[in-house]
Amino acid sequence: MLTGSCHCGKAGWTLEGDPGSITACNCTLCRRYGTLWAYDYEGERIALTGETASYTRTDRDEPSLEILFCPSCACVLSWRGLRLRKDGRRRMAVNMRLAPPDLVHDLPIDHFDGLDTFEDLPSKGRCVRDLWF
């Protein structure tokens, strides 16, 4: 199990099992937050701990997700879909930048163009370590 926590330690997340590749997105939110996402579903492999606050985009008529962060230190913990999928599950992602570096440094990075095309970008063969060290 991987764990991540905010800077002050009042909030965090757990992710059971292999997180797979990690996503770096260039949308207007992710590039400002500097997040690296690992995905699953609320109440399945991902669980949040502690108190969180949320931000939902105000520049969209129907935003699709909310950003969850620590109300004390403002570290971004995760995003959560605002609508359930057809199967009743809610998509979530946790910010891998909050995990201990030695546990995630070898995870491959996928790039996603959330700014223009909303498509996966070609892999550059980099991993988390390449962005941190």
Backbone as JSON, one array per atom type, in Angstrom:
{
  "sequence": "MLTGSCHCGKAGWTLEGDPGSITACNCTLCRRYGTLWAYDYEGERIALTGETASYTRTDRDEPSLEILFCPSCACVLSWRGLRLRKDGRRRMAVNMRLAPPDLVHDLPIDHFDGLDTFEDLPSKGRCVRDLWF",
  "N": [[0.84, -1.18, 0.0], [0.54, 2.19, -0.86], [1.11, 5.37, 0.61], [0.24, 8.8, 1.07], [0.8, 12.09, 2.25], [-0.24, 15.35, 3.33], [1.62, 18.43, 3.8], [1.44, 19.32, 6.48], [0.5, 17.07, 7.71], [-2.13, 16.53, 8.44], [-3.96, 15.52, 6.66], [-4.42, 12.98, 4.17], [-3.8, 10.2, 1.91], [-4.45, 6.81, 0.86], [-3.39, 4.19, -1.28], [-4.13, 1.18, -2.55], [-2.32, -1.6, -3.8], [-0.67, -1.88, -7.04], [0.15, 1.19, -8.46], [0.42, 1.64, -11.16], [1.24, 3.41, -14.2], [2.05, 6.89, -13.86], [0.34, 9.96, -14.19], [1.1, 12.98, -15.77], [-0.36, 15.96, -16.28], [-1.23, 18.69, -18.43], [-3.23, 20.55, -18.09], [-5.03, 23.58, -17.17], [-5.32, 23.58, -14.39], [-3.77, 21.35, -13.32], [-1.14, 21.9, -14.21], [-0.57, 24.2, -12.8], [-0.78, 23.29, -10.17], [1.17, 21.34, -10.16], [0.89, 18.58, -10.04], [1.04, 14.94, -9.92], [-0.63, 12.23, -11.05], [-2.23, 9.25, -9.84], [-4.58, 6.76, -10.55], [-7.83, 5.51, -9.6], [-10.77, 4.31, -8.04], [-13.19, 5.85, -5.92], [-13.55, 4.61, -2.66], [-12.68, 2.12, -3.36], [-9.7, 1.15, -4.31], [-8.58, 3.51, -3.46], [-8.4, 5.68, -0.69], [-9.19, 8.46, 1.34], [-7.82, 10.33, 4.07], [-8.38, 12.21, 7.04], [-9.4, 15.69, 7.28], [-10.74, 17.44, 4.47], [-10.85, 20.1, 2.07], [-12.55, 21.53, -0.76], [-12.22, 22.42, -4.23], [-13.93, 23.54, -6.99], [-13.96, 24.04, -10.42], [-14.66, 27.28, -11.66], [-14.84, 28.3, -14.12], [-16.2, 26.78, -15.92], [-19.31, 25.63, -17.21], [-20.37, 23.14, -16.54], [-18.54, 21.62, -14.54], [-16.34, 18.77, -14.32], [-14.96, 17.59, -12.27], [-13.72, 17.77, -8.86], [-11.21, 19.36, -6.92], [-9.46, 18.15, -4.19], [-8.12, 19.23, -1.16], [-5.84, 19.91, 1.59], [-7.19, 21.73, 4.23], [-5.59, 23.08, 6.02], [-2.78, 23.26, 5.26], [-2.92, 23.44, 2.53], [-2.05, 21.6, 0.59], [-2.5, 19.76, -2.37], [-4.43, 16.95, -2.48], [-6.02, 15.13, -3.99], [-8.13, 14.45, -6.88], [-11.62, 14.25, -7.54], [-14.23, 12.77, -9.31], [-17.22, 14.45, -10.26], [-19.51, 13.29, -11.13], [-21.1, 10.14, -11.13], [-19.99, 7.13, -12.74], [-21.48, 5.07, -15.31], [-21.57, 2.56, -14.17], [-21.89, 3.12, -11.52], [-19.66, 3.81, -10.07], [-17.19, 6.1, -8.77], [-14.75, 7.99, -10.21], [-11.41, 8.65, -9.23], [-8.33, 10.33, -8.41], [-5.1, 10.31, -6.95], [-2.56, 12.46, -5.66], [0.6, 11.81, -6.41], [2.87, 13.16, -5.71], [2.82, 13.52, -3.03], [3.62, 11.24, -1.85], [6.19, 9.13, -0.31], [9.32, 9.73, -1.78], [11.18, 7.61, -2.33], [9.56, 5.41, -2.68], [8.12, 5.78, -4.98], [9.72, 6.67, -7.03], [10.55, 5.21, -9.3], [8.33, 4.85, -10.9], [6.72, 4.93, -14.04], [6.09, 7.81, -16.12], [3.25, 9.06, -17.69], [2.1, 11.29, -20.16], [-0.48, 13.67, -20.47], [-2.59, 15.53, -22.51], [-4.4, 17.75, -21.3], [-5.02, 20.29, -21.85], [-5.44, 21.05, -24.58], [-6.07, 18.89, -26.6], [-7.14, 16.77, -25.14], [-6.09, 14.21, -25.05], [-3.91, 11.33, -24.76], [-0.4, 11.83, -24.7], [2.64, 11.15, -26.55], [4.84, 8.81, -24.97], [7.72, 9.7, -23.13], [9.52, 8.13, -21.97], [10.25, 8.7, -19.38], [10.47, 8.75, -15.76], [9.11, 9.17, -12.41], [11.3, 9.96, -10.85], [12.84, 11.43, -12.66], [11.55, 13.84, -12.76], [11.86, 14.86, -10.24], [14.54, 14.72, -9.3]],
  "CA": [[0.0, 0.0, 0.0], [1.21, 3.48, -0.86], [0.45, 6.44, 1.35], [0.71, 10.15, 0.84], [0.24, 13.02, 3.23], [0.01, 16.77, 3.11], [2.79, 18.93, 4.49], [1.23, 19.39, 7.93], [0.16, 15.73, 8.18], [-3.52, 16.42, 8.89], [-4.77, 14.85, 5.63], [-3.61, 12.12, 3.32], [-4.48, 9.2, 1.09], [-3.84, 5.5, 0.67], [-3.66, 3.55, -2.57], [-3.82, -0.25, -2.47], [-1.85, -2.24, -5.02], [0.21, -1.23, -8.0], [-0.48, 2.39, -9.01], [0.59, 1.73, -12.61], [1.96, 4.61, -14.6], [1.61, 8.13, -13.23], [-0.01, 10.93, -15.22], [1.4, 14.41, -15.7], [-1.33, 16.64, -17.15], [-0.89, 20.09, -18.65], [-4.42, 21.42, -18.04], [-4.79, 24.82, -16.43], [-5.2, 23.29, -12.96], [-2.66, 20.44, -13.0], [0.18, 22.51, -14.4], [-0.37, 25.14, -11.7], [-0.58, 22.52, -8.94], [2.35, 20.49, -10.27], [0.5, 17.25, -9.58], [1.27, 13.7, -10.65], [-1.82, 11.48, -10.65], [-2.47, 7.81, -9.92], [-6.03, 6.67, -10.65], [-8.68, 4.38, -9.29], [-12.15, 4.7, -7.74], [-13.51, 6.14, -4.53], [-14.03, 3.48, -1.9], [-12.09, 0.87, -3.83], [-8.28, 1.12, -3.93], [-8.19, 4.82, -2.94], [-9.12, 6.21, 0.48], [-8.65, 9.7, 1.9], [-7.83, 10.43, 5.52], [-8.36, 13.58, 7.54], [-10.33, 16.68, 6.74], [-10.37, 18.06, 3.2], [-11.67, 21.15, 1.48], [-12.59, 21.26, -2.2], [-12.32, 23.49, -5.22], [-14.53, 23.16, -8.27], [-13.72, 25.1, -11.41], [-15.72, 28.26, -11.86], [-14.81, 28.74, -15.52], [-16.94, 25.79, -16.71], [-20.72, 25.52, -16.86], [-20.57, 21.85, -15.88], [-17.24, 21.01, -14.24], [-16.41, 17.31, -14.21], [-14.27, 17.1, -11.08], [-13.35, 18.71, -7.81], [-9.89, 19.17, -6.36], [-9.51, 18.04, -2.74], [-6.86, 19.68, -0.59], [-5.82, 20.08, 3.04], [-7.58, 23.1, 4.58], [-4.57, 23.71, 6.86], [-1.54, 23.62, 4.54], [-3.33, 23.62, 1.13], [-1.51, 20.6, -0.34], [-3.51, 19.07, -3.18], [-4.43, 15.51, -2.2], [-6.64, 14.29, -5.02], [-9.33, 14.95, -7.53], [-12.73, 13.3, -7.49], [-15.26, 13.06, -10.3], [-18.48, 14.97, -9.72], [-20.6, 12.43, -11.59], [-20.82, 8.7, -11.11], [-19.97, 6.44, -14.02], [-22.67, 4.24, -15.53], [-21.55, 1.41, -13.25], [-22.09, 3.62, -10.16], [-18.37, 4.1, -9.45], [-16.7, 7.47, -8.89], [-13.32, 8.04, -10.55], [-10.57, 9.5, -8.4], [-6.88, 10.24, -8.57], [-4.34, 10.85, -5.83], [-1.35, 13.18, -6.03], [1.76, 11.02, -6.03], [3.92, 14.02, -5.15], [2.71, 13.47, -1.58], [4.15, 9.94, -1.41], [7.64, 9.12, -0.09], [9.99, 9.61, -3.08], [11.83, 6.32, -2.57], [8.57, 4.39, -3.02], [7.48, 6.06, -6.27], [10.64, 7.29, -7.99], [10.72, 4.42, -10.53], [7.07, 4.73, -11.64], [6.75, 5.65, -15.32], [5.23, 8.98, -16.3], [2.5, 9.27, -18.93], [1.71, 12.7, -20.33], [-1.85, 13.84, -20.96], [-2.87, 16.89, -22.96], [-5.67, 18.22, -20.78], [-5.17, 21.69, -22.24], [-5.96, 21.25, -25.93], [-6.67, 17.77, -27.32], [-7.7, 15.81, -24.2], [-5.59, 12.91, -25.48], [-2.6, 10.95, -24.26], [0.73, 12.27, -25.51], [3.65, 10.09, -26.64], [5.68, 8.61, -23.8], [9.1, 10.16, -23.28], [10.37, 7.18, -21.27], [10.71, 9.23, -18.1], [9.8, 8.27, -14.56], [8.94, 10.2, -11.38], [12.64, 10.41, -10.46], [13.31, 12.43, -13.63], [10.92, 15.13, -12.48], [12.19, 15.29, -8.89], [15.94, 14.76, -8.93]],
  "C": [[0.89, 1.24, 0.0], [0.4, 4.46, -0.04], [1.04, 7.77, 0.94], [0.08, 11.05, 1.88], [0.6, 14.45, 2.86], [1.21, 17.2, 3.95], [2.62, 18.94, 6.0], [0.83, 18.06, 8.54], [-1.27, 15.54, 8.64], [-4.42, 15.69, 7.9], [-3.84, 13.99, 4.78], [-4.46, 11.16, 2.52], [-3.74, 7.87, 1.2], [-4.26, 4.97, -0.69], [-3.2, 2.11, -2.45], [-3.32, -0.75, -3.81], [-0.96, -1.38, -5.87], [-0.47, 0.01, -8.58], [-0.4, 2.48, -10.53], [1.39, 2.96, -12.97], [1.28, 5.84, -14.01], [1.38, 9.16, -14.33], [0.4, 12.34, -14.86], [0.49, 15.08, -16.74], [-0.94, 18.11, -17.27], [-2.11, 21.01, -18.65], [-4.13, 22.63, -17.16], [-4.69, 24.61, -14.92], [-3.94, 22.48, -12.66], [-1.3, 21.1, -13.17], [0.46, 23.55, -13.31], [-0.09, 24.41, -10.38], [0.69, 21.69, -8.98], [2.1, 19.06, -9.85], [0.96, 16.14, -10.5], [0.22, 12.73, -10.16], [-1.7, 9.97, -10.82], [-3.97, 7.62, -9.74], [-6.62, 5.39, -10.07], [-10.07, 4.93, -8.99], [-12.33, 4.91, -6.25], [-14.07, 4.9, -3.85], [-13.53, 2.13, -2.38], [-10.62, 0.85, -3.4], [-7.8, 2.44, -3.32], [-9.05, 5.18, -1.74], [-8.42, 7.48, 0.94], [-8.74, 9.64, 3.41], [-7.78, 11.89, 5.91], [-9.39, 14.46, 6.85], [-9.82, 17.22, 5.41], [-11.32, 19.2, 2.89], [-11.65, 20.88, -0.02], [-12.69, 22.54, -3.01], [-12.91, 22.89, -6.48], [-14.37, 24.33, -9.22], [-14.93, 26.01, -11.55], [-15.79, 28.74, -13.3], [-15.52, 27.76, -16.46], [-18.39, 25.75, -16.26], [-21.01, 24.23, -16.1], [-19.21, 21.2, -15.61], [-17.39, 19.51, -14.0], [-15.74, 16.77, -12.95], [-14.06, 18.2, -10.07], [-11.95, 18.34, -7.33], [-10.04, 19.16, -4.84], [-8.14, 18.37, -2.17], [-6.98, 19.82, 0.92], [-6.2, 21.52, 3.37], [-6.54, 23.81, 5.45], [-3.35, 24.17, 6.07], [-1.74, 23.76, 3.04], [-2.68, 22.66, 0.14], [-2.66, 19.91, -1.07], [-3.36, 17.58, -2.98], [-4.91, 14.69, -3.38], [-7.62, 15.1, -5.85], [-10.37, 13.84, -7.49], [-13.76, 13.73, -8.52], [-16.55, 13.53, -9.64], [-19.68, 14.14, -10.13], [-20.16, 10.97, -11.51], [-20.78, 8.17, -12.53], [-21.24, 5.61, -14.15], [-22.75, 3.06, -14.58], [-21.67, 1.83, -11.78], [-20.8, 3.97, -9.42], [-17.98, 5.55, -9.69], [-15.19, 7.44, -9.1], [-12.62, 9.02, -9.63], [-9.12, 9.37, -8.83], [-6.24, 10.84, -7.33], [-3.03, 11.44, -6.34], [-0.13, 12.44, -5.51], [2.93, 11.87, -5.52], [3.89, 14.03, -3.63], [3.22, 12.15, -1.0], [5.65, 10.04, -1.13], [8.37, 8.87, -1.42], [10.6, 8.25, -3.35], [10.85, 5.22, -2.93], [7.95, 4.59, -4.41], [8.45, 6.53, -7.36], [10.81, 6.52, -9.28], [9.43, 4.28, -11.35], [7.14, 5.53, -12.93], [5.74, 6.78, -15.37], [4.57, 8.92, -17.68], [2.11, 10.74, -18.98], [0.34, 12.76, -20.97], [-2.07, 15.3, -21.31], [-4.29, 17.29, -22.54], [-5.95, 19.66, -21.16], [-5.86, 21.84, -23.59], [-6.74, 20.05, -26.47], [-7.41, 16.77, -26.43], [-7.34, 14.37, -24.61], [-4.25, 12.63, -24.81], [-1.53, 11.43, -25.23], [1.76, 11.14, -25.56], [4.51, 10.03, -25.38], [7.09, 9.1, -24.11], [10.06, 9.24, -22.54], [10.88, 7.67, -19.93], [9.92, 8.62, -16.95], [9.76, 9.41, -13.53], [10.3, 10.79, -10.98], [13.14, 11.53, -11.38], [12.69, 13.8, -13.4], [11.34, 15.7, -11.13], [13.68, 15.52, -8.65], [16.82, 15.13, -10.08]]
}
